[in-house]
Amino acid sequence: LCKTMQKVKEDGSPYSMTGCTGTKRYMAPEVVLSKPDYDLKVDVYSMAMIFWYMAKGERPFEQVEPQLISVLASTRGLRPDAKAIRWAPVENLVEQMWEDDPQNRPTCSDILITLKGLGADLESEVDSDSGFHCNVKARCNCAIM
């Protein structure tokens, strides 16, 4: 499914990636704009869109053509409404993850630390009907799989 890669080439120069590769609905602005030297923060941006999708229960901008979404996201800062997540700590995290400037996005390690902290704050218990109960269920449309 994936492979690891070095952050820099052996000669110390940034790793050049191919622009406009991926699913446009989830594509980071720097990929849409084919900037030559982007890094793994493009995946953080895409992860933010996926988190939003999981919380809302629908794809971001479902009724809009993906090509138009990618252009508006990369040139005008279009993002879904983070308030749709309905859980403030995750709203804040997602807003950081889809920042225009990749340098302002958290690292994957930072995201993991934040999520682990949120998980520790939750009290989950087994529910006899569904097999799982999440105390944030009333605040989001997310699915536990």
Number of C-alpha atoms within 10 A of each C-alpha: 2 4 4 5 9 8 14 12 11 9 6 8 10 15 15 14 14 12 16 17 11 13 12 20 22 21 25 29 26 21 22 19 14 14 14 14 14 19 18 12 22 19 17 23 24 20 19 22 25 18 18 25 19 17 22 20 15 13 15 19 15 10 7 10 11 17 13 12 20 25 18 14 22 19 14 11 13 14 18 16 13 20 14 16 24 16 14 11 12 20 20 13 19 24 20 19 27 27 20 21 13 21 10 12 21 20 16 15 9 12 17 12 12 16 15 11 11 12 11 10 9 11 10 13 11 10 10 8 7 8 9 12 15 15 10 14 12 9 12 15 17 19 11 11 4
